[in-house]
Amino acid sequence: MAQRRAIGHAGWGRTIAAAIVAAIYFLPVLIIIMYAFQGRNDILSISARSLGDYLESIFSFTPTLSNFENVFFRANIIQAGEGAAQATETDFPLYFLNSVGIAGISVILALVIGTLAAYGFARFPLRGNDTYMFIILTTRMLPPIVVTIPIFIMFQVTGLAGEYPGIIALYTAFNLAFTVWMMKSFFEELSPDVEDAARMDGSSETRVFFKICLPQVKAGMAATAVFGLILTWNELFFALLLTSNETRTIPPAMVRTLGGEVGADYGLLAAIVTLFLVPVLVVTFVLQNQLLRGVTFGTIKK
Amino acid sequence: MAQGAATDRPVANAAAARRRGSFVERNRGPLLVTPALVTLFVMNIFPLMWSFGLSFYDYRLTRQDLPRFVGLDNYARMLADPSIWESLQTTALIVAGSVGLQMILGFFIAMLFQPIFPGRRILLMLVLAPMMLSYVAVGVFFKLFYNPNFGLISKLIEVFQGTPPNILGDPVGAVLGIIFADAWMWSPFVMLLVLAGLVSVPKYLYEASQIDRATPWRRFWTITFPYVRSLLLLALLFRTIETFKLFDTVYIITEGGPGTATKVIVQYLYRVSFQDFRTGESSAIAYVILFIVIVLTNLYLFMVKRREQEQ
């Protein structure tokens, strides 16, 4: 060894150590992905064996796509619970569409309203700007149940309970808090000099916003949308209380199949988790630089 | 005259333009934020005010009776109820256990991933994967992993103690089970924050310390630690707030059981609100939670500001 290794670089030894840690962390996720490709009997036949056999049985099976077929095409397939009284009719193709629609619309709405507000907060501060931002963050930090009680009553009274507009409006508000914080942090990173120069040249404020500011935060908007989508797609609490059979989303539908241990179709649940997780992992890989901002609701940039 | 001056220097002074401009030009800030504030008001602030009112009434969602004003009775009843103290203690225990574990694991994994090494990017993504799962997914599959007959974690413990444990049937086991699942899911979050601090340490400081032949221990405390200190604190606060409102995984894995062993505060509130339908009382409890979260969020934002000023 002629020279000491440069600081900040480690060799394959570090790779091996990191790989062991990564393997431990990723193993449960990998098992879920494996389950997604297993038939029902494969998953439930693994009882009463040693750990070695157990792991072997998780990773050796004849792969099948039947779980994914069930997610997209087949309704009423699960009889959860032991007794007929607990039998639950399910319609995952519908829930899947509901989730896509509700999450999609509320994220887009929040992105439009929230980006405008974030621009306002960043560039035309109001008196009490920080107070507004604090209140907005607090609505996100609160356990949803704190607002659910009156919202539940409100929705019962107005007939919004179990309807699409109700849950979409609610998710829009929740995404809004996140979107405003995240987008404000992106706008604050832009140099106001460029905008001022354009104003000097006679550009209208509308033009400054659309032609100068927005193009610079396009990547930020994409990141905000993705993280908003993850939060909304996974939301259980409101969905549990405020959706009906017709408007139910994936998370409460998954919970409902858990009536009895044996009744739950883990293959199907794994397929649903996998369907969402794989794109999220790919996006996470691409958006690594925005990850920190995304998971801290835009409060921490670097 | 005035018109001539305006054409000479179009919008030289934005403030002056705003003063003389139309209504829209004068109120750009308020107009931009109004739609967002209105949405948040209708969907969050108004319900909060409503439930504040309800907290002074005897009211049950399931009954037709009109709400009856009872003053501070709901608060008094809440404070006198031993089970709320019990669930606050359970919550504190789970927050301390889980956040503590997250901090330790997150910190060491971040140290592991600090230098550049082959395959770092892809391995980092694998470590971050648990955080990208939903609470529901973690709940559903950890419940399966804890199953004494065909659960991965039960099998693992069986190797050491001979018999498969009934983790979720035992009060201590259930608490540990919740802590373990939550810590597994969120230690990558702490890692991500600490890693951001570690990456921001200027390299020349390490080079200088190498020339000075400083011990690794000293190098860590004098160079590395000051850069991660504020982020560690932020991670601690953020995770404390988030774990304090833990519900989904508890609801799925144990439903608060066995007995009341894992009945966290939100699970308790869920029971009072939507199983017992004691609406007035549940509003009072919600306000206690709201107060705690506001204090923690304030502290969090204070630390965010302080860190931004440090940089």
Interface residues (C-beta under 8 A of the other chain):
Chain A: I7 G8 H9 A10 G11 W12 R14 T15 A17 A18 A19 V21 A22 A23 Y25 F26 P28 V29 I31 I32 I43 L44 I46 S47 A48 S50 L51 Y54 I58 I113 G114 L116 A117 Y119 G120 F121 R123 F124 P125 L126 Y132 F134 I135 I136 L137 T138 T139 M141 L142 P143 I145 V146 V147 T148 I149 P150 I151 F152 I153 M154 A169 L170 T172 A173 F174 L176 A177 V180 D196 R199 M200 D201 G202 E205 I230 W233 N234 L236 F237 L241 P251 M254 V255 L258 E261 A264 Y266 L269 A270 V273 F276 L277 V280 L281 T284 F285 Q288 L291 L292 V295 T296 T299 I300 K302
Chain B: P10 V11 A12 A14 E25 R28 G29 P30 L31 L32 V33 P35 A36 L37 T39 L40 V42 M43 N44 I45 F46 P47 L48 W50 S51 L54 L61 I109 L112 F113 Q114 P115 I116 F117 P118 G119 R120 R121 L123 L124 M125 L126 V127 L128 A129 P130 M131 M132 L133 S134 Y135 V136 A137 G139 V140 F141 F142 K143 L144 F145 N147 N149 F150 L152 K155 L156 E158 V159 W184 P188 F189 L192 L193 A196 S200 K203 Y206 E207 Q210 L231 L234 F238 I241 F244 K245 F247 D248 Y251 I252 V266 L269 Y270 S273 F274 T279 S282 S283 A286 Y287 I289 L290 V293 I294 L296 T297 N298 Y300 L301 V304
